[in-house]
């Protein structure tokens, strides 16, 4: 068999764990941002560059797996352009929501 010994790799050049962790976070964040953009494009009916309230509800459901509440939608559309919700604002909202959710999971894991 392979024996129980593991070969040690020396001189990989990367600082242990912390660098790997931050690299992993960047990869995960990139994936989340890509999913947000894809959801926006999926629900931007007519390719008008913005989402209606209904389309935003569906896109957020696609990204987070949970239908957004009225208060969240009200806050998201407060001050939005007449044409609807633009991609930059949608992405910023998704990024903030991911951060809040991730921090909540970290807190839950601590108990």
C-alpha positions as MATLAB code, in Angstrom:
seq = 'XXXXXXXXXXXXXXXXXXXXXXXXXXXXXXXXXXXXXXXXXXXXXXXXXXXXXXXXXXXXXXXXXXXXXXXXXXXXXXXXXXXXXXXXXXXXXXXXXXXXXXXXXXXXXXX';
ca = [
       0.000    0.000    0.000;
       0.887    3.622    0.265;
       2.067    3.391    3.857;
       0.859    5.897    6.378;
       3.523    8.503    5.713;
       2.955   11.729    3.874;
       5.623   13.385    1.844;
       6.419   16.891    3.055;
       6.650   19.502    0.314;
       9.217   22.140    1.100;
       9.753   25.549   -0.381;
       6.260   26.131   -1.761;
       6.912   29.835   -1.196;
       3.404   30.602    0.075;
       2.883   31.696    3.655;
       0.767   29.074    5.440;
      -3.028   29.170    5.664;
      -3.597   32.936    5.789;
      -2.643   33.458    2.141;
      -4.650   30.390    1.146;
      -7.629   31.690    3.094;
      -7.586   35.153    1.523;
      -7.144   33.622   -1.942;
     -10.123   31.354   -1.288;
     -12.198   34.361   -0.185;
     -11.347   36.178   -3.433;
     -12.381   33.124   -5.460;
     -15.652   32.782   -3.524;
     -16.339   36.521   -3.792;
     -15.697   36.403   -7.539;
     -18.108   33.497   -7.900;
     -20.780   35.334   -5.887;
     -20.388   38.467   -7.991;
     -20.635   36.438  -11.187;
     -23.845   34.809   -9.912;
     -25.304   38.239   -9.120;
     -24.504   39.528  -12.627;
     -25.931   36.383  -14.226;
     -29.144   36.638  -12.190;
     -29.513   40.293  -13.207;
     -29.093   39.389  -16.881;
     -31.422   36.382  -16.557;
     -34.239   38.562  -15.217;
     -33.618   41.746  -17.239;
     -36.538   41.071  -19.580;
     -36.155   42.945  -22.845;
     -32.469   43.596  -22.099;
     -33.264   47.140  -21.001;
     -30.373   47.417  -18.528;
     -32.558   47.557  -15.433;
     -34.907   45.444  -13.342;
     -38.496   46.078  -12.362;
     -39.499   45.345   -8.787;
     -40.837   41.921   -9.819;
     -37.688   41.105  -11.818;
     -35.477   42.169   -8.877;
     -37.504   39.918   -6.566;
     -36.923   36.971   -8.894;
     -33.214   37.777   -9.351;
     -32.640   38.037   -5.578;
     -34.495   34.754   -5.083;
     -32.179   33.187   -7.681;
     -29.037   34.536   -5.950;
     -29.936   33.900   -2.310;
     -32.583   31.167   -2.459;
     -34.947   33.266   -0.358;
     -37.569   35.727   -1.542;
     -36.691   39.265   -0.405;
     -39.069   41.028    1.951;
     -40.971   44.223    1.208;
     -38.647   46.316    3.404;
     -35.589   45.056    1.528;
     -37.182   45.854   -1.838;
     -38.346   49.277   -0.626;
     -34.799   50.121    0.490;
     -33.317   48.768   -2.739;
     -35.635   50.814   -4.954;
     -35.502   53.981   -2.832;
     -33.883   56.552   -5.085;
     -33.582   54.085   -7.982;
     -33.957   55.497  -11.460;
     -37.395   55.658  -13.059;
     -36.364   52.981  -15.551;
     -35.759   50.575  -12.674;
     -32.880   49.054  -10.765;
     -29.497   49.262  -12.514;
     -26.830   46.539  -12.433;
     -24.325   48.505  -10.299;
     -26.890   49.078   -7.553;
     -28.076   45.455   -7.707;
     -24.484   44.162   -7.459;
     -23.714   46.458   -4.514;
     -26.843   45.255   -2.708;
     -25.938   41.592   -3.331;
     -22.369   42.173   -2.116;
     -23.641   43.789    1.106;
     -26.172   41.031    1.645;
     -23.512   38.338    1.098;
     -21.267   40.065    3.664;
     -24.073   40.225    6.219;
     -25.007   36.603    5.625;
     -21.377   35.438    5.794;
     -20.802   37.343    9.030;
     -23.989   35.868   10.459;
     -22.789   32.367    9.614;
     -19.408   33.069   11.250;
     -21.189   34.204   14.405;
     -23.422   31.161   14.395;
     -20.425   28.871   13.934;
     -18.825   30.383   17.049;
     -21.574   28.989   19.291;
];
